[in-house]
């Protein structure tokens, strides 16, 4: 239901005064704590073996409480909730998503959920935009969502779900479904002008093609590559009046040395520079544990404003929190790379989505991302751990 609920983002600014998104956001930590308590017997040993996740959770909680104490209100309460959600989702995944049948059902839900944004973007291409924004003078379609990146969020996770299901069964029906989804995404790309989405979808596409080639599915690979490429070419030709070169021109200028680094990523370089200067000017204890302990009023760097997840984590939980996060991330990457078959694809695909969007956005603060990707990575790390233990026991 998330792709539907996300269309109600503006309700809080109308007579309703509240959005279903806000309600879901408040209920999520309650649900997660209840779910963790249901399996509390296995929770303690799990946290002992993943001390970095527990430490990051506690640090995020104290940082959020510091914000709330400094400025009591609904906004800071919402920030506190979003601070603690990522670690809770990781632990939830470790407890609940460590069985393959559960991952199969999750992939089915992801595949079903992508139908909604695909229908929205098809409507926009055929009948005209629901909402518009611009990137370097190029018009881009945002659908009923707050910004164009929401399309990318749901597109990428939906494609991951469909691709995983196909690799699990390799039936003709699922191949057709995968081909249709990929073709619609190819059609949408020139209209959904979002560089990160383009990169992530391209990365998933490349990894999927490699997996199919590994299994020697020559004919299906030929069809799967040819059809979306033709659709993509035709779709760009429908928007021949748009000058897409202007989108990458600033980045090319930075690479060549013709433009200052601040122009990188649609001027994200300037945003990052300003927040790093704010961080550098903070007291040592704030640099260690997070900017909320500094007492400064501008905390936008701990939210969406950072436009980079590693920077957001640094601002929110300090260098200590960033190190804890990197330890968890590194352990997750190692665990994923030890998997095989469809599970390896699922893990690599989840990492492509997570790290791809981490460059210019803040996935740990974007609830749809955390809800899906972090539990998957948590569950896969537990599956890898169990397989490693089983292999060790067998060897002994």
C-alpha positions in Angstrom: 0.0 0.0 0.0 3.0 2.3 0.4 3.0 3.6 -3.3 -0.7 4.6 -2.7 -0.2 6.1 0.7 2.7 8.2 -0.6 0.2 10.1 -2.8 -1.3 11.6 0.4 1.8 13.5 1.3 0.0 16.9 0.9 -3.0 16.1 3.1 -1.2 17.6 6.1 -1.3 21.0 4.4 -5.1 20.8 3.8 -8.2 20.8 5.9 -7.3 17.3 7.1 -4.3 18.6 9.0 -2.7 15.1 9.0 -1.5 12.7 6.4 -1.7 8.9 6.4 2.1 9.0 6.0 2.4 10.6 9.4 0.1 8.1 11.0 2.1 5.2 9.5 5.3 6.8 10.6 4.1 7.0 14.2 2.8 3.4 14.2 5.9 1.9 12.7 8.1 2.0 15.8 5.3 0.7 17.9 4.8 -2.2 15.5 8.5 -2.9 15.3 9.0 -2.9 19.1 6.0 -5.2 19.5 7.4 -7.6 16.8 10.8 -7.6 18.4 9.2 -8.4 21.8 7.4 -11.4 20.3 10.7 -13.0 19.6 12.6 -11.6 22.6 14.1 -15.0 23.4 16.4 -14.7 20.3 16.8 -11.0 20.6 19.5 -10.8 23.2 22.0 -13.2 21.6 21.3 -11.5 18.3 22.2 -8.1 19.6 25.3 -9.5 21.3 26.6 -10.7 18.0 25.6 -7.4 16.3 26.7 -5.0 18.9 27.3 -2.2 16.3 23.6 -2.2 15.4 22.5 -2.0 19.1 25.1 0.8 19.8 23.9 2.7 16.7 20.3 2.4 17.8 21.1 3.7 21.3 23.2 6.6 19.9 20.4 7.5 17.5 17.8 7.4 20.3 19.9 9.7 22.5 20.6 12.1 19.6 16.8 12.2 18.7 16.0 12.9 22.4 18.5 15.7 22.4 16.6 17.3 19.5 13.3 16.8 21.2 14.5 18.3 24.5 15.9 21.3 22.7 12.7 21.9 20.7 9.6 20.1 21.8 7.1 19.6 19.0 5.6 17.3 16.4 8.4 17.9 13.9 11.2 16.9 16.3 9.1 14.0 17.6 8.9 12.8 13.9 12.7 13.2 13.6 13.2 11.1 16.7 11.1 8.3 15.2 13.0 8.4 11.9 16.4 8.4 13.8 15.7 5.1 15.4 13.8 3.3 12.6 16.8 2.1 10.5 18.4 0.1 13.3 15.0 -1.3 14.3 14.4 -2.4 10.8 17.8 -4.2 10.6 17.1 -6.2 13.8 13.5 -6.9 12.6 15.0 -8.4 9.3 17.4 -10.5 11.3 14.6 -12.0 13.3 11.8 -12.3 10.7 13.4 -12.5 7.2 16.0 -15.2 7.7 13.9 -17.9 5.9 13.8 -18.1 2.1 9.9 -18.6 2.0 9.5 -15.3 3.8 11.8 -13.6 1.4 9.8 -15.1 -1.5 6.6 -13.6 -0.1 8.3 -10.2 0.4 9.4 -10.3 -3.2 5.9 -11.0 -4.3 4.7 -7.9 -2.3 7.4 -5.8 -3.9 6.4 -7.0 -7.4 2.7 -6.2 -6.7 3.4 -2.8 -5.3 5.3 -1.6 -8.4 2.0 -1.9 -10.4 0.8 1.4 -8.8 3.7 3.7 -9.8 3.9 2.0 -13.2 0.2 2.9 -13.9 0.8 6.4 -12.7 3.7 7.0 -15.1 1.9 5.3 -18.0 -1.0 7.7 -17.4 1.4 10.7 -17.4 3.2 9.6 -20.7 -0.2 9.1 -22.4 -2.3 11.9 -21.0 0.1 14.4 -19.6 1.9 15.2 -16.3 0.1 15.2 -13.0 2.9 17.4 -11.6 6.1 18.9 -13.0 9.6 19.9 -11.9 12.7 20.8 -13.7 16.3 19.6 -13.7 18.8 21.9 -15.6 15.9 23.1 -17.7 14.6 19.7 -18.5 11.0 19.0 -17.5 10.5 15.9 -15.5 7.3 14.2 -14.4 6.6 13.5 -10.7 3.2 11.9 -10.8 1.1 12.4 -7.6 4.2 12.3 -5.4 6.1 15.0 -3.6 9.1 14.7 -5.8 10.4 12.7 -8.8 12.7 10.5 -6.6 9.6 8.7 -5.1 9.1 7.2 -8.6 12.7 5.9 -8.4 12.2 4.5 -4.9 9.3 2.3 -5.9 10.5 1.5 -9.4 13.8 0.1 -8.1 12.4 -2.0 -5.3 9.6 -3.3 -7.6 12.1 -4.3 -10.2 14.2 -6.1 -7.6 11.2 -8.1 -6.5 10.1 -9.2 -9.9 13.7 -10.1 -11.0 14.2 -12.2 -7.9 11.0 -14.1 -8.4 11.9 -14.7 -12.0 15.4 -16.1 -11.0 13.7 -18.3 -8.5 11.4 -20.0 -11.0 12.4 -19.0 -14.5 8.9 -19.6 -15.8 7.7 -18.0 -19.1 5.0 -16.1 -17.2 7.5 -14.4 -14.9 9.8 -13.7 -17.7 7.0 -12.0 -19.5 6.2 -10.0 -16.4 9.8 -9.0 -16.0 10.0 -7.9 -19.6 6.9 -5.8 -19.3 8.1 -4.1 -16.1 11.5 -3.4 -17.6 10.0 -2.1 -20.9 7.7 0.3 -19.0 10.6 1.5 -17.0 12.5 2.1 -20.2 9.6 4.1 -21.5 9.4 6.1 -18.3 13.1 7.0 -18.0 13.1 10.1 -20.4 10.1 11.4 -18.5 11.2 10.6 -15.0 14.4 12.6 -15.2 16.3 11.5 -12.1 20.0 10.6 -12.5 20.1 8.4 -9.4 17.1 6.4 -10.6 18.7 6.0 -14.0 21.9 4.7 -12.4 20.2 2.3 -10.0 17.8 0.9 -12.7 20.8 0.5 -15.0 22.8 -1.3 -12.3 19.9 -3.7 -11.5 19.5 -4.3 -15.2 23.2 -5.1 -15.7 23.3 -7.5 -12.7 20.2 -9.3 -13.9 21.5 -9.7 -17.4 24.8 -11.1 -15.9 22.8 -13.6 -13.8 20.8 -14.7 -16.9 24.0 -15.1 -18.9 25.6 -17.1 -16.1 22.7 -19.5 -16.5 23.1 -19.5 -20.2 19.7 -18.2 -21.0 20.9 -16.8 -24.4 17.6 -16.3 -26.1 15.9 -14.7 -23.2 18.9 -12.4 -22.6 18.7 -11.3 -26.3 15.0 -10.5 -25.9 15.4 -8.9 -22.5 18.1 -6.5 -23.7 16.7 -5.7 -27.2 13.1 -4.9 -26.3 13.8 -2.3 -23.5 16.6 -0.7 -25.5 14.3 -0.2 -28.5 11.6 1.2 -26.2 14.1 3.5 -24.5 15.3 4.8 -27.9 11.7 5.4 -29.0 10.8 7.1 -25.8 13.8 9.5 -26.0 12.8 10.3 -29.6 9.3 11.3 -28.3 11.1 14.0 -26.2 13.6 15.2 -28.8 12.9 18.8 -27.9 14.5 18.3 -24.4 18.2 19.0 -24.1 19.4 16.2 -21.8 23.0 17.1 -22.2 22.4 20.1 -19.9 21.7 17.7 -17.0 25.2 16.2 -17.0 27.0 19.4 -18.2 27.9 20.7 -14.7 29.3 17.3 -13.6 31.4 17.0 -16.8 32.6 20.6 -16.1 33.7 19.5 -12.6 35.5 16.4 -13.9 37.3 18.5 -16.5 38.2 21.2 -14.0 36.2 23.8 -15.8 33.7 24.2 -12.9 34.1 24.3 -9.1 33.5 21.1 -7.2 30.4 22.7 -5.6 28.5 22.3 -8.9 28.7 18.5 -8.7 25.4 16.6 -8.5 23.0 19.5 -9.2 25.0 21.7 -6.8 25.0 19.0 -4.1 28.7 19.7 -3.7 27.8 23.2 -2.3 25.3 21.6 0.1 27.9 19.1 1.4 30.5 21.7 1.8 28.2 23.9 3.9 27.2 21.1 6.2 30.7 19.9 6.6 31.7 23.4 7.7 28.9 23.4 10.2 30.1 20.1 11.5 33.7 21.3 11.7 32.7 24.3 13.8 30.7 22.2 16.3 32.1 21.3 19.8 34.1 18.1 20.0 31.4 16.2 21.8 28.9 17.1 19.0 31.4 15.9 16.4 31.7 12.6 18.3 28.0 11.9 19.1 26.0 14.1 16.7 25.0 17.7 15.9 21.8 17.6 18.0 24.1 17.7 21.1 25.5 21.0 19.9 22.4 23.1 20.6 22.4 24.7 17.2 19.0 25.5 15.7 19.7 24.3 12.1 19.4 20.5 12.1 18.4 20.1 8.5 21.7 18.2 7.9 20.4 15.4 10.1 17.4 14.9 7.7 16.7 15.1 4.0 18.8 18.2 3.7 22.2 16.5 3.8 21.5 15.0 0.3 24.0 12.2 1.2 23.3 9.4 3.6 26.8 9.1 5.0 26.8 12.9 5.7 23.4 12.7 7.3 24.5 9.9 9.6 27.6 11.9 10.5 25.5 15.0 11.3 22.9 13.0 13.2 25.1 10.6 15.3 28.6 12.0 14.9 31.7 10.2 13.8 31.0 7.4 16.3 27.6 6.8 14.7 29.1 6.9 11.2 31.7 4.3 12.2 29.1 2.0 13.7 27.0 2.3 10.6 30.0 1.5 8.4 30.9 -1.6 10.5 27.3 -2.9 10.0 27.4 -2.0 6.3 30.8 -3.7 5.8 29.6 -6.9 7.6 26.4 -6.9 5.5 28.4 -6.6 2.2 30.7 -9.5 3.2 27.7 -11.6 4.2 25.9 -10.9 0.9 28.9 -11.8 -1.2 29.0 -15.2 0.5 25.5 -16.1 -0.7 24.7 -18.0 -3.9 22.1 -18.0 -6.6 19.0 -15.9 -6.2 19.9 -14.8 -2.7 23.2 -13.4 -4.0 21.2 -11.4 -6.6 18.7 -10.2 -4.0 21.5 -9.0 -1.8 23.6 -7.4 -4.5 20.4 -5.7 -5.9 19.5 -4.4 -2.5 23.0 -3.0 -2.0 22.8 -1.3 -5.5 19.6 0.4 -4.5 20.8 1.3 -1.0 24.2 2.6 -2.0 23.1 4.1 -5.2 20.5 6.3 -3.5 22.9 7.0 -0.6 25.0 9.2 -2.8 22.5 12.0 -3.4 19.6 11.1 -1.0 19.2 9.9 2.5 17.8 6.3 2.5 18.1 6.0 6.3 15.7 8.9 6.7 13.4 7.8 3.8 10.9 5.4 5.4 10.0 3.3 2.2 13.6 2.5 1.7 14.2 1.5 5.3 11.0 -0.5 5.4 12.1 -2.8 2.6 15.9 -2.8 2.0 17.2 -2.8 5.6 15.2 -5.9 6.7 16.3 -7.7 3.5 20.0 -7.0 4.3 19.4 -8.0 7.9 17.7 -11.2 7.0 20.3 -12.1 4.3 23.1 -11.5 6.8 21.5 -14.1 9.2 21.0 -16.6 6.3 24.7 -16.2 5.4 25.7 -16.7 9.1 23.6 -19.9 9.4 25.0 -21.2 6.1 28.5 -20.5 7.4 27.9 -22.3 10.7 26.4 -25.3 8.9 29.4 -25.5 6.6 31.8 -25.2 9.5 30.0 -27.9 11.4 29.9 -30.2 8.3 33.7 -29.7 7.8 34.5 -30.5 11.4 
